[in-house]
């Protein structure tokens, strides 16, 4: 993602996104500054989709809000 290299609070392997049983999950990979779903720091995998949950990498001013967008078969947002 453009611009992430300049951020000190987010590492290259900060969190992992993966699909399981038709749902999208995020897991923190022992990051120092944490992975947050809906404002709460996660310690185990958390569901992101469906449900419109908010994902944030690091909870400080230099953290990154990540938007999860569902795409149609042509790659256009729904």
Buried (B, 14 or more C-beta within 10 A) or exposed (E): EEEEEEBEBBBEEBBEEEEEEEEBBBBBEEBEBBBBBEEEEBEEBBEBBEEEBBBBBBBEEEBBEBEBEEEEEEEEEE
